[in-house]
Amino acid sequence: MLPVLHQVFGSTLVVAGLIVLPLPIPFGLIMLTIGFALLAPYIPFVQRLIKTMRTKWPDLDQSLRRYRDKFPPVIKKTIDKTHPTAPAE
């Protein structure tokens, strides 16, 4: 039941984030980030996208690794799966 809720809520946040992205206040980026974090454990495309972003921007990768222990287990698992040197699934 929880994976279904994650996917529904994550999809809703991604769509809403894309809609409000042009606003001057960065609510759209926050919504997209949370939405992708919820979708990543279940959708391989999102995992590849995050892995590419972490490879391209080492500061993002370093921040995710630094704060990994403060996230809930589902996000910790995603951070581990999307590490740039992690094997592809």
C-alpha positions as CSV (number, residue, x, y, z in Angstrom):
1,M,0.0,0.0,0.0
2,L,2.8,2.4,0.9
3,P,4.6,2.1,-2.5
4,V,1.3,3.0,-4.3
5,L,0.9,6.1,-2.1
6,H,4.5,7.1,-2.7
7,Q,3.9,6.8,-6.5
8,V,0.6,8.7,-6.5
9,F,1.9,11.4,-4.2
10,G,5.2,11.6,-6.1
11,S,3.5,11.9,-9.4
12,T,1.2,14.6,-8.1
13,L,4.1,16.6,-6.8
14,V,6.0,16.3,-10.1
15,V,3.0,17.5,-12.1
16,A,2.2,20.3,-9.7
17,G,5.9,21.3,-9.5
18,L,6.1,21.6,-13.3
19,I,3.0,23.8,-13.3
20,V,4.3,26.2,-10.6
21,L,7.9,26.1,-11.8
22,P,7.6,29.5,-13.7
23,L,6.7,31.3,-10.5
24,P,9.3,33.6,-9.0
25,I,9.3,31.7,-5.6
26,P,11.0,28.3,-6.1
27,F,8.1,26.2,-4.8
28,G,8.2,24.2,-8.1
29,L,11.8,23.1,-7.6
30,I,11.0,22.0,-4.1
31,M,7.9,20.0,-5.2
32,L,9.9,18.4,-8.1
33,T,12.7,17.4,-5.7
34,I,10.3,15.7,-3.3
35,G,8.3,14.1,-6.0
36,F,11.4,12.6,-7.7
37,A,12.7,11.4,-4.4
38,L,9.4,9.6,-3.8
39,L,9.3,8.1,-7.3
40,A,12.9,7.1,-7.6
41,P,12.7,3.8,-5.7
42,Y,10.1,2.5,-8.0
43,I,10.8,4.0,-11.5
44,P,14.2,3.1,-13.2
45,F,14.0,6.2,-15.4
46,V,14.0,8.5,-12.4
47,Q,16.9,6.5,-10.9
48,R,18.9,7.1,-14.1
49,L,18.0,10.7,-14.1
50,I,19.2,11.2,-10.5
51,K,22.3,9.2,-11.1
52,T,23.2,11.4,-14.1
53,M,22.5,14.6,-12.1
54,R,24.8,13.3,-9.3
55,T,27.6,12.5,-11.8
56,K,27.2,15.9,-13.5
57,W,27.1,17.9,-10.2
58,P,29.5,16.5,-7.6
59,D,28.3,19.1,-5.0
60,L,24.8,17.6,-5.2
61,D,26.3,14.1,-4.7
62,Q,28.3,15.3,-1.7
63,S,25.3,16.9,-0.1
64,L,23.2,13.8,-0.5
65,R,25.9,11.6,1.0
66,R,26.4,14.1,3.9
67,Y,22.7,14.2,4.9
68,R,21.9,10.6,4.0
69,D,21.4,9.5,7.6
70,K,18.8,12.2,8.3
71,F,16.4,10.9,5.7
72,P,13.7,8.2,6.0
73,P,14.7,4.6,4.9
74,V,13.1,4.9,1.5
75,I,15.2,8.0,0.6
76,K,18.3,6.4,2.1
77,K,17.8,3.4,-0.2
78,T,17.3,5.7,-3.2
79,I,20.5,7.6,-2.4
80,D,22.4,4.3,-2.3
81,K,20.9,3.1,-5.5
82,T,21.6,6.3,-7.4
83,H,25.2,6.7,-6.3
84,P,27.3,7.5,-9.4
85,T,29.5,4.4,-8.9
86,A,26.7,2.0,-8.0
87,P,26.1,-0.8,-10.5
88,A,23.1,-0.5,-12.8
89,E,20.1,-2.6,-12.1
